[in-house]
Amino acid sequence: MIRQIIKIDEDKCNGCGVCIPGCPEGALQIIDGKARLVSDLFCDGLGACLGNCPQGAILVEEREAEPYSEALVMENIMKAGVNTIKAHLHHLKSHGEMGYYNEALKILKANDYDIEALTTEETMACGCSGTHARTIEPAKADNLMGGELHSELRQWPVQLTLINPAAEYFENADLILSADCVPYAYADFHRRFLKGKIVITFCPKLDPDIERYIDKLSQIFILHKINSVSIVRMEVPCCGGMEVVLQKALERAGKMHFVKVNVISVDGKII
């Protein structure tokens, strides 16, 4: 399958090993003086190791790779001890990977681990600043220069890959799912669609792991009270996949919502 996975620039890597603790899954090892990705199956592609490389030798690429396996990862992690288990659970939860997180808990419970002790929250480092959930206060009109437009974005991140379903800004939210292309095609996107809403953006055609998207969205509906849901997508047929993804997520969460769908033409008009 095509998915995101770690790539190491061997010319830049000096084998310092700083990246190794940032990968509790065990996908990275130092071999022959260089950091190596030892198995596609162990790499989740979330990039927690990126911020730990002083040489900038690690990046995330999209390529053909074996599907990530939480079961195989847990076999290795349980051998490494309690601290590694905690690091892995924190890693999954901080990146919003609640499907993998819950799968890991089931495996741990089946192996008689104390789940409460393992899931006690502690402050732990995570190298991916782009995934840190935060609320944004939109600029007030009286703080702007005459005629200046302002952003209506109320939260960060916005890409579904990076979003944490447990983020507090989802509680009592008016949720809008936007196709990646919409803000480029429709000039008044912020005022017409984004104002007062929490936005999630993705592409149902180009993004590789739609099943994970369905799981993430379902977790948002399970964990929070969502006031309203709308979709804004392009007129192209593949963009209709957004409605399919949302419907499957609602079914998985056991929720029902009236969904308003807005369709944008490629020349920037509301159809």
PyRosetta script that sets phi, psi and omega in degrees:
from pyrosetta import init, pose_from_sequence

init()
pose = pose_from_sequence("MIRQIIKIDEDKCNGCGVCIPGCPEGALQIIDGKARLVSDLFCDGLGACLGNCPQGAILVEEREAEPYSEALVMENIMKAGVNTIKAHLHHLKSHGEMGYYNEALKILKANDYDIEALTTEETMACGCSGTHARTIEPAKADNLMGGELHSELRQWPVQLTLINPAAEYFENADLILSADCVPYAYADFHRRFLKGKIVITFCPKLDPDIERYIDKLSQIFILHKINSVSIVRMEVPCCGGMEVVLQKALERAGKMHFVKVNVISVDGKII")
pose.set_psi(1, 156.7)
pose.set_omega(1, 175.7)
pose.set_phi(2, -89.5)
pose.set_psi(2, 124.5)
pose.set_omega(2, 178.1)
pose.set_phi(3, -155.5)
pose.set_psi(3, 171.0)
pose.set_omega(3, 177.9)
pose.set_phi(4, -78.2)
pose.set_psi(4, 138.9)
pose.set_omega(4, -177.6)
pose.set_phi(5, -156.0)
pose.set_psi(5, 156.4)
pose.set_omega(5, -176.3)
pose.set_phi(6, -72.7)
pose.set_psi(6, 140.9)
pose.set_omega(6, 172.9)
pose.set_phi(7, -126.9)
pose.set_psi(7, 137.6)
pose.set_omega(7, -178.5)
pose.set_phi(8, -113.4)
pose.set_psi(8, 126.9)
pose.set_omega(8, 175.7)
pose.set_phi(9, -83.9)
pose.set_psi(9, 103.1)
pose.set_omega(9, -175.5)
pose.set_phi(10, -64.6)
pose.set_psi(10, -27.2)
pose.set_omega(10, 178.6)
pose.set_phi(11, -67.7)
pose.set_psi(11, -33.6)
pose.set_omega(11, 179.7)
pose.set_phi(12, -86.5)
pose.set_psi(12, -30.8)
pose.set_omega(12, -175.8)
pose.set_phi(13, -67.4)
pose.set_psi(13, 128.9)
pose.set_omega(13, 177.3)
pose.set_phi(14, -109.0)
pose.set_psi(14, 9.4)
pose.set_omega(14, 176.1)
pose.set_phi(15, 72.2)
pose.set_psi(15, 23.2)
pose.set_omega(15, -176.2)
pose.set_phi(16, -66.8)
pose.set_psi(16, -25.9)
pose.set_omega(16, 177.8)
pose.set_phi(17, 82.2)
pose.set_psi(17, 5.6)
pose.set_omega(17, -178.7)
pose.set_phi(18, -62.8)
pose.set_psi(18, -28.0)
pose.set_omega(18, -178.0)
pose.set_phi(19, -73.8)
pose.set_psi(19, -21.5)
pose.set_omega(19, -171.1)
pose.set_phi(20, -61.4)
pose.set_psi(20, -46.8)
pose.set_omega(20, 179.5)
pose.set_phi(21, -64.0)
pose.set_psi(21, -22.5)
pose.set_omega(21, 179.8)
pose.set_phi(22, -77.4)
pose.set_psi(22, -2.2)
pose.set_omega(22, -180.0)
pose.set_phi(23, -124.3)
pose.set_psi(23, 78.3)
pose.set_omega(23, -180.0)
pose.set_phi(24, -63.1)
pose.set_psi(24, -18.4)
pose.set_omega(24, -179.1)
pose.set_phi(25, -69.8)
pose.set_psi(25, -16.6)
pose.set_omega(25, 178.3)
pose.set_phi(26, 82.6)
pose.set_psi(26, 19.4)
pose.set_omega(26, -179.3)
pose.set_phi(27, -75.9)
pose.set_psi(27, -23.4)
pose.set_omega(27, -178.4)
pose.set_phi(28, -107.7)
pose.set_psi(28, 138.1)
pose.set_omega(28, 173.2)
pose.set_phi(29, -142.1)
pose.set_psi(29, 154.5)
pose.set_omega(29, 173.4)
pose.set_phi(30, -89.8)
pose.set_psi(30, 116.6)
pose.set_omega(30, -179.0)
pose.set_phi(31, -131.9)
pose.set_psi(31, 126.4)
pose.set_omega(31, -179.7)
pose.set_phi(32, 53.9)
pose.set_psi(32, 40.3)
pose.set_omega(32, 174.5)
pose.set_phi(33, 77.8)
pose.set_psi(33, 10.3)
pose.set_omega(33, 179.4)
pose.set_phi(34, -134.8)
pose.set_psi(34, 149.3)
pose.set_omega(34, 172.1)
pose.set_phi(35, -71.7)
pose.set_psi(35, 133.3)
pose.set_omega(35, -178.8)
pose.set_phi(36, -128.8)
pose.set_psi(36, 143.8)
pose.set_omega(36, 169.9)
pose.set_phi(37, -84.8)
pose.set_psi(37, 111.0)
pose.set_omega(37, -171.0)
pose.set_phi(38, -86.3)
pose.set_psi(38, -19.8)
pose.set_omega(38, 180.0)
pose.set_phi(39, -160.5)
pose.set_psi(39, 128.3)
pose.set_omega(39, 173.1)
pose.set_phi(40, -59.0)
pose.set_psi(40, -33.8)
pose.set_omega(40, -176.7)
pose.set_phi(41, -62.7)
pose.set_psi(41, -26.9)
pose.set_omega(41, -176.5)
pose.set_phi(42, -93.1)
pose.set_psi(42, -12.4)
pose.set_omega(42, -175.5)
pose.set_phi(43, -95.7)
pose.set_psi(43, 118.7)
pose.set_omega(43, -179.7)
pose.set_phi(44, -86.1)
pose.set_psi(44, -8.5)
pose.set_omega(44, 176.5)
pose.set_phi(45, 75.2)
pose.set_psi(45, 9.9)
pose.set_omega(45, -177.7)
pose.set_phi(46, -82.0)
pose.set_psi(46, -16.5)
pose.set_omega(46, 170.8)
pose.set_phi(47, 79.2)
pose.set_psi(47, 29.8)
pose.set_omega(47, 178.3)
pose.set_phi(48, -63.6)
pose.set_psi(48, -23.2)
pose.set_omega(48, -178.5)
pose.set_phi(49, -81.4)
pose.set_psi(49, -12.7)
pose.set_omega(49, -174.4)
pose.set_phi(50, -59.2)
pose.set_psi(50, -46.8)
pose.set_omega(50, -176.4)
pose.set_phi(51, -72.2)
pose.set_psi(51, -7.6)
pose.set_omega(51, -177.9)
pose.set_phi(52, -98.4)
pose.set_psi(52, 1.7)
pose.set_omega(52, -177.9)
pose.set_phi(53, -98.6)
pose.set_psi(53, 109.7)
pose.set_omega(53, -178.7)
pose.set_phi(54, -70.0)
pose.set_psi(54, -16.5)
pose.set_omega(54, -178.8)
pose.set_phi(55, -95.6)
pose.set_psi(55, -5.9)
pose.set_omega(55, -177.1)
pose.set_phi(56, 64.3)
pose.set_psi(56, 34.5)
pose.set_omega(56, -174.5)
pose.set_phi(57, -91.7)
pose.set_psi(57, -4.0)
pose.set_omega(57, -176.3)
pose.set_phi(58, -114.6)
pose.set_psi(58, 132.9)
pose.set_omega(58, 175.3)
pose.set_phi(59, -141.0)
pose.set_psi(59, 170.0)
pose.set_omega(59, 177.7)
pose.set_phi(60, -107.8)
pose.set_psi(60, 129.1)
pose.set_omega(60, 176.9)
pose.set_phi(61, -122.6)
pose.set_psi(61, 165.6)
pose.set_omega(61, 176.5)
pose.set_phi(62, -110.6)
pose.set_psi(62, 119.3)
pose.set_omega(62, -177.1)
pose.set_phi(63, -155.5)
pose.set_psi(63, 173.7)
pose.set_omega(63, 174.5)
pose.set_phi(64, -67.1)
pose.set_psi(64, 126.3)
pose.set_omega(64, -179.1)
pose.set_phi(65, -154.0)
pose.set_psi(65, 156.0)
pose.set_omega(65, 175.2)
pose.set_phi(66, -64.6)
pose.set_psi(66, 145.3)
pose.set_omega(66, 178.7)
pose.set_phi(67, -60.8)
pose.set_psi(67, 140.5)
pose.set_omega(67, 175.4)
pose.set_phi(68, -60.7)
pose.set_psi(68, 139.6)
pose.set_omega(68, -178.6)
pose.set_phi(69, -122.1)
pose.set_psi(69, 107.7)
pose.set_omega(69, 178.8)
pose.set_phi(70, -65.1)
pose.set_psi(70, -34.7)
pose.set_omega(70, -179.1)
pose.set_phi(71, -63.9)
pose.set_psi(71, -45.3)
pose.set_omega(71, 179.3)
pose.set_phi(72, -68.1)
pose.set_psi(72, -37.8)
pose.set_omega(72, 177.5)
pose.set_phi(73, -60.8)
pose.set_psi(73, -44.0)
pose.set_omega(73, -178.2)
pose.set_phi(74, -65.0)
pose.set_psi(74, -32.1)
pose.set_omega(74, 175.7)
pose.set_phi(75, -58.1)
pose.set_psi(75, -45.9)
pose.set_omega(75, 178.9)
pose.set_phi(76, -69.1)
pose.set_psi(76, -42.9)
pose.set_omega(76, -174.6)
pose.set_phi(77, -66.5)
pose.set_psi(77, -39.9)
pose.set_omega(77, 179.0)
pose.set_phi(78, -63.0)
pose.set_psi(78, -32.7)
pose.set_omega(78, 176.8)
pose.set_phi(79, -67.9)
pose.set_psi(79, -27.7)
pose.set_omega(79, -174.9)
pose.set_phi(80, -81.3)
pose.set_psi(80, -12.9)
pose.set_omega(80, 175.5)
pose.set_phi(81, 107.7)
pose.set_psi(81, 172.9)
pose.set_omega(81, -172.1)
pose.set_phi(82, -62.3)
pose.set_psi(82, -42.0)
pose.set_omega(82, -177.2)
pose.set_phi(83, -63.7)
pose.set_psi(83, -37.4)
pose.set_omega(83, 178.0)
pose.set_phi(84, -69.8)
pose.set_psi(84, -37.6)
pose.set_omega(84, 176.2)
pose.set_phi(85, -60.3)
pose.set_psi(85, -47.0)
pose.set_omega(85, 179.4)
pose.set_phi(86, -60.4)
pose.set_psi(86, -41.8)
pose.set_omega(86, -179.8)
pose.set_phi(87, -62.8)
pose.set_psi(87, -40.4)
pose.set_omega(87, 179.9)
pose.set_phi(88, -66.8)
pose.set_psi(88, -44.8)
pose.set_omega(88, 179.4)
pose.set_phi(89, -62.1)
pose.set_psi(89, -42.7)
pose.set_omega(89, 178.4)
pose.set_phi(90, -62.9)
pose.set_psi(90, -41.3)
pose.set_omega(90, 179.4)
pose.set_phi(91, -58.7)
pose.set_psi(91, -48.9)
pose.set_omega(91, -179.6)
pose.set_phi(92, -63.5)
pose.set_psi(92, -44.7)
pose.set_omega(92, -176.1)
pose.set_phi(93, -68.7)
pose.set_psi(93, -40.0)
pose.set_omega(93, -178.2)
pose.set_phi(94, -68.3)
pose.set_psi(94, -23.5)
pose.set_omega(94, 177.0)
pose.set_phi(95, -95.7)
pose.set_psi(95, 4.8)
pose.set_omega(95, 176.7)
pose.set_phi(96, 74.8)
pose.set_psi(96, 18.3)
pose.set_omega(96, -178.8)
pose.set_phi(97, -87.8)
pose.set_psi(97, 68.8)
pose.set_omega(97, -172.7)
pose.set_phi(98, -71.0)
pose.set_psi(98, -26.3)
pose.set_omega(98, 176.2)
pose.set_phi(99, -63.9)
pose.set_psi(99, -50.8)
pose.set_omega(99, 177.3)
pose.set_phi(100, -64.9)
pose.set_psi(100, -38.1)
pose.set_omega(100, 180.0)
pose.set_phi(101, -59.6)
pose.set_psi(101, -48.8)
pose.set_omega(101, -179.8)
pose.set_phi(102, -66.8)
pose.set_psi(102, -34.4)
pose.set_omega(102, 175.5)
pose.set_phi(103, -63.5)
pose.set_psi(103, -41.2)
pose.set_omega(103, 178.4)
pose.set_phi(104, -63.4)
pose.set_psi(104, -41.6)
pose.set_omega(104, 179.3)
pose.set_phi(105, -63.0)
pose.set_psi(105, -39.3)
pose.set_omega(105, 178.2)
pose.set_phi(106, -62.4)
pose.set_psi(106, -42.1)
pose.set_omega(106, 179.6)
pose.set_phi(107, -64.9)
pose.set_psi(107, -42.7)
pose.set_omega(107, 179.6)
pose.set_phi(108, -64.7)
pose.set_psi(108, -42.1)
pose.set_omega(108, 179.2)
pose.set_phi(109, -63.1)
pose.set_psi(109, -39.5)
pose.set_omega(109, 178.6)
pose.set_phi(110, -65.4)
pose.set_psi(110, -22.1)
pose.set_omega(110, 178.7)
pose.set_phi(111, -102.2)
pose.set_psi(111, 19.2)
pose.set_omega(111, 172.1)
pose.set_phi(112, 64.3)
pose.set_psi(112, 33.3)
pose.set_omega(112, 173.9)
pose.set_phi(113, -83.8)
pose.set_psi(113, 152.8)
pose.set_omega(113, 176.3)
pose.set_phi(114, -79.6)
pose.set_psi(114, 97.9)
pose.set_omega(114, -174.5)
pose.set_phi(115, -63.4)
pose.set_psi(115, -41.1)
pose.set_omega(115, -179.0)
pose.set_phi(116, -60.4)
pose.set_psi(116, -42.6)
pose.set_omega(116, 179.8)
pose.set_phi(117, -66.3)
pose.set_psi(117, -36.1)
pose.set_omega(117, -177.0)
pose.set_phi(118, -76.3)
pose.set_psi(118, -23.9)
pose.set_omega(118, -174.7)
pose.set_phi(119, -104.1)
pose.set_psi(119, 8.2)
pose.set_omega(119, 173.9)
pose.set_phi(120, -64.4)
pose.set_psi(120, 124.1)
pose.set_omega(120, -174.0)
pose.set_phi(121, -71.2)
pose.set_psi(121, 132.4)
pose.set_omega(121, 173.7)
pose.set_phi(122, -130.9)
pose.set_psi(122, 158.2)
pose.set_omega(122, 176.1)
pose.set_phi(123, -76.8)
pose.set_psi(123, 117.3)
pose.set_omega(123, -178.7)
pose.set_phi(124, -130.8)
pose.set_psi(124, 149.3)
pose.set_omega(124, -178.3)
pose.set_phi(125, -75.9)
pose.set_psi(125, 144.2)
pose.set_omega(125, 171.7)
pose.set_phi(126, -140.1)
pose.set_psi(126, 128.0)
pose.set_omega(126, -171.4)
pose.set_phi(127, -79.3)
pose.set_psi(127, -0.9)
pose.set_omega(127, -172.9)
pose.set_phi(128, -103.6)
pose.set_psi(128, 87.3)
pose.set_omega(128, -178.2)
pose.set_phi(129, -64.3)
pose.set_psi(129, -24.8)
pose.set_omega(129, -179.6)
pose.set_phi(130, -67.6)
pose.set_psi(130, -14.1)
pose.set_omega(130, -179.3)
pose.set_phi(131, -98.5)
pose.set_psi(131, -4.5)
pose.set_omega(131, -175.2)
pose.set_phi(132, -73.4)
pose.set_psi(132, 115.3)
pose.set_omega(132, -176.6)
pose.set_phi(133, -68.9)
pose.set_psi(133, 132.8)
pose.set_omega(133, 174.6)
pose.set_phi(134, -151.4)
pose.set_psi(134, 151.0)
pose.set_omega(134, 178.2)
pose.set_phi(135, -92.6)
pose.set_psi(135, 141.5)
pose.set_omega(135, -179.3)
pose.set_phi(136, -116.9)
pose.set_psi(136, 131.7)
pose.set_omega(136, 176.6)
pose.set_phi(137, -89.1)
pose.set_psi(137, 115.2)
pose.set_omega(137, 179.9)
pose.set_phi(138, -58.9)
pose.set_psi(138, 147.1)
pose.set_omega(138, -179.8)
pose.set_phi(139, -65.0)
pose.set_psi(139, 143.1)
pose.set_omega(139, 177.1)
pose.set_phi(140, -85.2)
pose.set_psi(140, 145.2)
pose.set_omega(140, -175.3)
pose.set_phi(141, -58.7)
pose.set_psi(141, -33.9)
pose.set_omega(141, -177.2)
pose.set_phi(142, -76.3)
pose.set_psi(142, -5.3)
pose.set_omega(142, 176.5)
pose.set_phi(143, -98.3)
pose.set_psi(143, 6.0)
pose.set_omega(143, -175.7)
pose.set_phi(144, -108.8)
pose.set_psi(144, 153.3)
pose.set_omega(144, 173.4)
pose.set_phi(145, -69.5)
pose.set_psi(145, 154.9)
pose.set_omega(145, -179.0)
pose.set_phi(146, -54.8)
pose.set_psi(146, 126.9)
pose.set_omega(146, 178.0)
pose.set_phi(147, 79.8)
pose.set_psi(147, -3.7)
pose.set_omega(147, -177.9)
pose.set_phi(148, -76.1)
pose.set_psi(148, 133.3)
pose.set_omega(148, 176.1)
pose.set_phi(149, -82.8)
pose.set_psi(149, 155.0)
pose.set_omega(149, 178.9)
pose.set_phi(150, -134.7)
pose.set_psi(150, 156.0)
pose.set_omega(150, -178.6)
pose.set_phi(151, -74.2)
pose.set_psi(151, 141.5)
pose.set_omega(151, 174.3)
pose.set_phi(152, -103.4)
pose.set_psi(152, 10.4)
pose.set_omega(152, -179.0)
pose.set_phi(153, -66.5)
pose.set_psi(153, 130.3)
pose.set_omega(153, -174.5)
pose.set_phi(154, -111.6)
pose.set_psi(154, -5.0)
pose.set_omega(154, -178.0)
pose.set_phi(155, -153.8)
pose.set_psi(155, 164.3)
pose.set_omega(155, 174.5)
pose.set_phi(156, -143.2)
pose.set_psi(156, 140.3)
pose.set_omega(156, -0.6)
pose.set_phi(157, -79.8)
pose.set_psi(157, 178.9)
pose.set_omega(157, 179.7)
pose.set_phi(158, -118.2)
pose.set_psi(158, -25.4)
pose.set_omega(158, -179.6)
pose.set_phi(159, -72.2)
pose.set_psi(159, 132.4)
pose.set_omega(159, -176.8)
pose.set_phi(160, -59.1)
pose.set_psi(160, -32.3)
pose.set_omega(160, 177.4)
pose.set_phi(161, -57.8)
pose.set_psi(161, -36.1)
pose.set_omega(161, -173.3)
pose.set_phi(162, -97.1)
pose.set_psi(162, -15.6)
pose.set_omega(162, -173.2)
pose.set_phi(163, -69.9)
pose.set_psi(163, 140.6)
pose.set_omega(163, 174.8)
pose.set_phi(164, -97.8)
pose.set_psi(164, 116.5)
pose.set_omega(164, -178.7)
pose.set_phi(165, -59.5)
pose.set_psi(165, -21.9)
pose.set_omega(165, -178.7)
pose.set_phi(166, -85.6)
pose.set_psi(166, -1.0)
pose.set_omega(166, -177.3)
pose.set_phi(167, -56.9)
pose.set_psi(167, 137.3)
pose.set_omega(167, -174.4)
pose.set_phi(168, -64.6)
pose.set_psi(168, -26.5)
pose.set_omega(168, -175.9)
pose.set_phi(169, -68.0)
pose.set_psi(169, -9.9)
pose.set_omega(169, 176.7)
pose.set_phi(170, -78.8)
pose.set_psi(170, -18.7)
pose.set_omega(170, -176.8)
pose.set_phi(171, -67.6)
pose.set_psi(171, 126.9)
pose.set_omega(171, -177.9)
pose.set_phi(172, 58.1)
pose.set_psi(172, 33.3)
pose.set_omega(172, -176.3)
pose.set_phi(173, -89.0)
pose.set_psi(173, 150.0)
pose.set_omega(173, 163.5)
pose.set_phi(174, -93.4)
pose.set_psi(174, 112.0)
pose.set_omega(174, -168.8)
pose.set_phi(175, -99.3)
pose.set_psi(175, 134.3)
pose.set_omega(175, 174.4)
pose.set_phi(176, -125.8)
pose.set_psi(176, 128.2)
pose.set_omega(176, 175.1)
pose.set_phi(177, -98.7)
pose.set_psi(177, 121.4)
pose.set_omega(177, -176.7)
pose.set_phi(178, -117.9)
pose.set_psi(178, 134.0)
pose.set_omega(178, 170.9)
pose.set_phi(179, -67.2)
pose.set_psi(179, 148.1)
pose.set_omega(179, -176.2)
pose.set_phi(180, -54.3)
pose.set_psi(180, -35.9)
pose.set_omega(180, -172.3)
pose.set_phi(181, -80.6)
pose.set_psi(181, -18.4)
pose.set_omega(181, -171.0)
pose.set_phi(182, -57.6)
pose.set_psi(182, -49.2)
pose.set_omega(182, -177.2)
pose.set_phi(183, -62.7)
pose.set_psi(183, -20.4)
pose.set_omega(183, 176.6)
pose.set_phi(184, -81.7)
pose.set_psi(184, -35.2)
pose.set_omega(184, -176.5)
pose.set_phi(185, -82.2)
pose.set_psi(185, -36.0)
pose.set_omega(185, -174.9)
pose.set_phi(186, -107.7)
pose.set_psi(186, 111.0)
pose.set_omega(186, -169.9)
pose.set_phi(187, -65.0)
pose.set_psi(187, -31.0)
pose.set_omega(187, -175.1)
pose.set_phi(188, -99.4)
pose.set_psi(188, 30.9)
pose.set_omega(188, -174.3)
pose.set_phi(189, -56.2)
pose.set_psi(189, -46.3)
pose.set_omega(189, -175.3)
pose.set_phi(190, -62.7)
pose.set_psi(190, -49.1)
pose.set_omega(190, -176.4)
pose.set_phi(191, -74.0)
pose.set_psi(191, -40.3)
pose.set_omega(191, -173.1)
pose.set_phi(192, -79.4)
pose.set_psi(192, -36.7)
pose.set_omega(192, -172.8)
pose.set_phi(193, -119.4)
pose.set_psi(193, -38.5)
pose.set_omega(193, -169.4)
pose.set_phi(194, -84.6)
pose.set_psi(194, -28.0)
pose.set_omega(194, -173.7)
pose.set_phi(195, -55.1)
pose.set_psi(195, 125.1)
pose.set_omega(195, 177.2)
pose.set_phi(196, 78.1)
pose.set_psi(196, 7.2)
pose.set_omega(196, -175.5)
pose.set_phi(197, -120.2)
pose.set_psi(197, 160.1)
pose.set_omega(197, 170.1)
pose.set_phi(198, -98.5)
pose.set_psi(198, 127.2)
pose.set_omega(198, -171.7)
pose.set_phi(199, -108.7)
pose.set_psi(199, 142.7)
pose.set_omega(199, 171.0)
pose.set_phi(200, -127.4)
pose.set_psi(200, 128.7)
pose.set_omega(200, -177.9)
pose.set_phi(201, -122.1)
pose.set_psi(201, 140.3)
pose.set_omega(201, 176.2)
pose.set_phi(202, -163.1)
pose.set_psi(202, 171.0)
pose.set_omega(202, 178.2)
pose.set_phi(203, -120.7)
pose.set_psi(203, 115.8)
pose.set_omega(203, -177.2)
pose.set_phi(204, -70.4)
pose.set_psi(204, -13.5)
pose.set_omega(204, -179.3)
pose.set_phi(205, -96.1)
pose.set_psi(205, -44.0)
pose.set_omega(205, -171.5)
pose.set_phi(206, -94.5)
pose.set_psi(206, -26.9)
pose.set_omega(206, -179.9)
pose.set_phi(207, -70.6)
pose.set_psi(207, 135.3)
pose.set_omega(207, -167.5)
pose.set_phi(208, -79.0)
pose.set_psi(208, -30.0)
pose.set_omega(208, -169.0)
pose.set_phi(209, -117.7)
pose.set_psi(209, 75.5)
pose.set_omega(209, -177.3)
pose.set_phi(210, -66.3)
pose.set_psi(210, -32.8)
pose.set_omega(210, 178.7)
pose.set_phi(211, -60.5)
pose.set_psi(211, -40.2)
pose.set_omega(211, 177.4)
pose.set_phi(212, -66.5)
pose.set_psi(212, -35.4)
pose.set_omega(212, 177.4)
pose.set_phi(213, -63.1)
pose.set_psi(213, -43.4)
pose.set_omega(213, 178.4)
pose.set_phi(214, -60.1)
pose.set_psi(214, -42.6)
pose.set_omega(214, 180.0)
pose.set_phi(215, -64.8)
pose.set_psi(215, -43.2)
pose.set_omega(215, 179.7)
pose.set_phi(216, -62.3)
pose.set_psi(216, -46.1)
pose.set_omega(216, 179.8)
pose.set_phi(217, -63.6)
pose.set_psi(217, -40.0)
pose.set_omega(217, 179.2)
pose.set_phi(218, -62.2)
pose.set_psi(218, -37.6)
pose.set_omega(218, 178.5)
pose.set_phi(219, -63.9)
pose.set_psi(219, -37.2)
pose.set_omega(219, 177.7)
pose.set_phi(220, -60.5)
pose.set_psi(220, -44.1)
pose.set_omega(220, -179.1)
pose.set_phi(221, -71.9)
pose.set_psi(221, -29.1)
pose.set_omega(221, 178.1)
pose.set_phi(222, -73.9)
pose.set_psi(222, -41.5)
pose.set_omega(222, -172.4)
pose.set_phi(223, -83.5)
pose.set_psi(223, -18.9)
pose.set_omega(223, -171.1)
pose.set_phi(224, -135.5)
pose.set_psi(224, 157.2)
pose.set_omega(224, 169.3)
pose.set_phi(225, -86.5)
pose.set_psi(225, 114.5)
pose.set_omega(225, 179.3)
pose.set_phi(226, -102.5)
pose.set_psi(226, 123.1)
pose.set_omega(226, -175.5)
pose.set_phi(227, -74.7)
pose.set_psi(227, -42.6)
pose.set_omega(227, -178.5)
pose.set_phi(228, -152.7)
pose.set_psi(228, 157.8)
pose.set_omega(228, -179.2)
pose.set_phi(229, -135.4)
pose.set_psi(229, 132.1)
pose.set_omega(229, 174.6)
pose.set_phi(230, -139.2)
pose.set_psi(230, 158.8)
pose.set_omega(230, 178.2)
pose.set_phi(231, -124.3)
pose.set_psi(231, 138.7)
pose.set_omega(231, 169.2)
pose.set_phi(232, -128.3)
pose.set_psi(232, 119.1)
pose.set_omega(232, -172.8)
pose.set_phi(233, -137.6)
pose.set_psi(233, 169.3)
pose.set_omega(233, 177.8)
pose.set_phi(234, -82.3)
pose.set_psi(234, 164.1)
pose.set_omega(234, -177.6)
pose.set_phi(235, -74.7)
pose.set_psi(235, -15.6)
pose.set_omega(235, -176.5)
pose.set_phi(236, -63.8)
pose.set_psi(236, 144.2)
pose.set_omega(236, -172.9)
pose.set_phi(237, -56.7)
pose.set_psi(237, -38.9)
pose.set_omega(237, -176.3)
pose.set_phi(238, -63.8)
pose.set_psi(238, -24.6)
pose.set_omega(238, -179.1)
pose.set_phi(239, -70.2)
pose.set_psi(239, -17.9)
pose.set_omega(239, 175.4)
pose.set_phi(240, -62.8)
pose.set_psi(240, -15.3)
pose.set_omega(240, 176.7)
pose.set_phi(241, -61.8)
pose.set_psi(241, -21.0)
pose.set_omega(241, 177.5)
pose.set_phi(242, -61.4)
pose.set_psi(242, -40.2)
pose.set_omega(242, -179.6)
pose.set_phi(243, -67.7)
pose.set_psi(243, -36.3)
pose.set_omega(243, 178.6)
pose.set_phi(244, -66.0)
pose.set_psi(244, -45.3)
pose.set_omega(244, 179.8)
pose.set_phi(245, -60.3)
pose.set_psi(245, -46.2)
pose.set_omega(245, 179.9)
pose.set_phi(246, -63.4)
pose.set_psi(246, -43.5)
pose.set_omega(246, -179.1)
pose.set_phi(247, -61.7)
pose.set_psi(247, -43.3)
pose.set_omega(247, 178.8)
pose.set_phi(248, -65.5)
pose.set_psi(248, -36.9)
pose.set_omega(248, 178.2)
pose.set_phi(249, -65.7)
pose.set_psi(249, -42.4)
pose.set_omega(249, 178.2)
pose.set_phi(250, -64.2)
pose.set_psi(250, -41.1)
pose.set_omega(250, 177.8)
pose.set_phi(251, -62.6)
pose.set_psi(251, -42.6)
pose.set_omega(251, -179.6)
pose.set_phi(252, -65.9)
pose.set_psi(252, -34.1)
pose.set_omega(252, -179.8)
pose.set_phi(253, -82.4)
pose.set_psi(253, -10.6)
pose.set_omega(253, -177.2)
pose.set_phi(254, 69.9)
pose.set_psi(254, 33.6)
pose.set_omega(254, -177.6)
pose.set_phi(255, -118.4)
pose.set_psi(255, 158.2)
pose.set_omega(255, 175.4)
pose.set_phi(256, -128.0)
pose.set_psi(256, 136.2)
pose.set_omega(256, 177.7)
pose.set_phi(257, -144.3)
pose.set_psi(257, 140.5)
pose.set_omega(257, 166.4)
pose.set_phi(258, -73.7)
pose.set_psi(258, 128.7)
pose.set_omega(258, -176.0)
pose.set_phi(259, -116.5)
pose.set_psi(259, 120.9)
pose.set_omega(259, 175.8)
pose.set_phi(260, -89.0)
pose.set_psi(260, 128.5)
pose.set_omega(260, -178.0)
pose.set_phi(261, -114.5)
pose.set_psi(261, 123.4)
pose.set_omega(261, 175.0)
pose.set_phi(262, -110.1)
pose.set_psi(262, 132.8)
pose.set_omega(262, -177.8)
pose.set_phi(263, -115.5)
pose.set_psi(263, 131.1)
pose.set_omega(263, -177.8)
pose.set_phi(264, -109.4)
pose.set_psi(264, 133.0)
pose.set_omega(264, 176.6)
pose.set_phi(265, -77.9)
pose.set_psi(265, 161.7)
pose.set_omega(265, -177.8)
pose.set_phi(266, -67.5)
pose.set_psi(266, -16.6)
pose.set_omega(266, 175.7)
pose.set_phi(267, -98.5)
pose.set_psi(267, 18.1)
pose.set_omega(267, 168.0)
pose.set_phi(268, 83.7)
pose.set_psi(268, 27.0)
pose.set_omega(268, 178.5)
pose.set_phi(269, -113.9)
pose.set_psi(269, 150.4)
pose.set_omega(269, 174.2)
pose.set_phi(270, -80.3)
pose.set_psi(270, 123.0)
pose.set_omega(270, -178.8)
pose.set_phi(271, -87.7)
pose.dump_pdb("model.pdb")
